[in-house]
Amino acid sequence: MKPTSLEIQIAIDLLQFKLGDSTIEESFNFSQKEGFTEALVILKERREIFIGFEHLKTVRGRAIAVAAIEYLRGTCSQEILCGISLDK
């Protein structure tokens, strides 16, 4: 089932919280930062098609972007998308 507007906003808030973590700027979290940043754009635009993230440099970053699209389509849970952890 596709997420509601409220659920999408909660996912946006959770990803923004992750982007506010102090370790996001560490080089070992580059792929997560890249993916979470693109996922925010995807969620805010409600983009459900697999275009517009070819510029991402890492496989993990692209995977997070795909997870955001799959979340909007209702085939990926919020727990999966927002549960991607930062390396510490």
N, C-alpha and C positions, 0 to 999 in steps of 0.2 A: 504494500500500500504506500502511496506517495505521502511524504510528510506534509503536515499542515504549515501554514505561514508561521505559526508560533513555534513549531518544532524546528523549522529552518532558522528562525531567529535565535533559538537556544543553541543550535549547532554553530552559528556565527559567533555567538558570545563565547562558547567554549574554545573555538579556534583562536579567537582574539586573546583569550586568557593565555593559551599556550604560546602565542607570539609575544606575550608580555613577560614570559619567563626569562630570567637573566641568562640562562644557558643557551637560549636560542641563537645568540650571536657567536657562539663557539663554532669553530670550523667543522667539528664533528657533527653538528646539527644543521649544516648547510642544506642538505636535501629535505629535511623536515620543514625548515623555514621556507624554502622554495615552494614546497607542496602546499603547506598551510596558507601561504600568501595567495597562491593561485586558487586554492579551494575557496577562500573568502570571496574572491572575484566571481567565481562560478556560482556560489550560493547567492550572492547579492544580485547577480544578473539572472538567476534561475535558469542557467544554461544547461540544457539536457542533451546537447550534441557534442560529439568528440572532436571538437575543433578549438583552436585558439590557445593550446598549451604546448605546441611544438617547440617553443623557445626554451622550455625547461631543460636544464642540463643533466639532471640526474634521473635514474630509473625510479628511485623512491619518490622524488618530487612528482613525476608523471603519474605514478601509481596513486598518490594521494589525490591528485586532480581527477583521475578516473573514479576514485572512490566517491568524490564529491558529486560527480555526475550520476553515478549509480545510486547515491543517496537520494538525489532529486527524483530519479526515476522510480524509486521505491524498492530497489533490489539490493541495497546495502543499508545496514542499520546505522543509526546515529552513534551507537556504541563502537562500531567498527571504525567509522570515519573519525570520530573524536577521541577514540581510545589509542590512536597511534602515539607512541610515547617519544619523548625526547631522550637522547643519550645523555647520560650524566657523567 
